[in-house]
Amino acid sequence: MAFVTSVPEDYGDHVVERLRFRLPDGTEIRGLLTRPTANRMPRPAILYAHAHGDRYDIGASELIAGSPALLDAPGPGLARQGYVTLCIDMPTFGERAGVTESAATKAALWRGRTLFGQMLSEQSAALTWLASRMDVDGNRIGMTGISMGATLTYFLAAIDSRVAVAAHLCCYADFETLIEMGAHDLHGHYLTIPGLLSETSTGEIAGLIAPRPQLICVGRDDPLTPPPVVRCAFVETSAAYEASGARQALALVEEDNIGHRETQTMRRLVVDFFRSHL
């Protein structure tokens, strides 16, 4: 992913950079970055993966404009706390919503690929660019997101050790148990990965992040993360952390009477987690 342009906008207590990148096939994609106004370097950084939420129009703008599942836009607050934070449009979202999720999924599968694999590849490229910035400490990059952004967070952190800290909200679940409960159809087609469950599980994948710090936040009334599927996944993830001698680096927070949305508690815990580990 090649960098094209950056247009900075100064909002007094933070700066927004409107970015353009170009993929190897020539596709241009939008990125949004928030950072502190003070030019102190290098800083810790966060790769922010946006949500799905059936809001294909939002995409990366979630960082600076928020979304229905969030308390508010996370980017400005993270900038005020000293973080450089990057979010890019995923395929079929934001400025890339001209291609539907259904069409992109079918095209990828027919070519022997997956849409989720493409998303992870682009997130990894975004991480490479973020780590290369002069104002970023490449050894202090965390990743976070809610819903689809959560899944992207723990999958990428599992395969890319440059993600030093992972904190994700509202999408940690054992898929096999979801199927058994008949609760799997709420997920989008982007997450269709043929043969995944014959090889591994989401609990094992999240466990690959060990011994790096990982925070998992879910609501007990969230239909995407019912308690039985969270418990099943966490048995495997916590076993991996135990085996690596880093059980204290893994945290699971379950909130009663909370559905598929961010809470004040989740926001505070994520901020504190990054402050402690980045």
C-alpha positions, 0 to 999 in steps of 0.5 A: 500500500503506497502513500499518496497524500496527506491534508492536515486539519488543525482543530486546536487540541488535535490534528486530523490528517486526511490521507490517500493510499494506493493499493498495488492494483491501483485502487485508492483508499481513504485513511484518517489519522488523528494526532496531538498538536504538539510535535513531541516524538516519537509517540505510541500509536493505535491502529483503529479498525472500524466496525460493520454495523450495516453502515457501509457509508461510515467506514474510516470516518468512525474515527472522527465522527463516531458510529451508533455503537460508540459513545462518541468519536474515539480519535480526538480523545486518543489524540488528546491523550498523546496517541497517533491513531490511524483508520482506513476504509475497509473494502465495501465501506466508506468511500469503497461502498460502491462495491457491495459486501456480497459482490466482494465476498463472492468475487474473492471466494471464486478466486480462492481468496476471502474478503476477510483475508483482503481486509487483514492484508490491508490492515497489515499494510496500514500498520507498516505505514503507521510504524514508519512515521517519524512521530510514531514509536514502532515498538509501541503500537496497539490495535482496537476496534468494535464489532468487525473492528474487534475481529480484525484486531485479534486476528491481525494481532495473532499473525502480526507481532508488531501489534504490541497490545490488543483491546477489542469490543463486542465480537469475541465468540467461539464460532462453532458454539454460535452455529450450534446455538443458531446465532451465527447468521448475524455476522456479515459475509465478510467473515466467511472463511472456508474450512476455518473451524476444521483447522482452528477456533477463534479462541485459539486464534486470540490465544496466538497473541500471547504473551502480548497484552490483550483486553476483551470486552463484551456485553452479556446481552449482545447477540453476537457474544452470548455468554456460552460462546464467550466462555468456550472461546476464553477457555482456549485463549486463557490456556494459551496465556497460561502456557506462555506464562503471561496469564496476567496479560489477558483480561476479560470484562463482561458487562450485565444488561449490555448489548452490542455497544460500547459503554463508559466502562469499556472506553475507560478500560481500553484507555487505561489498558493502552496507558499501562501497556504502550 
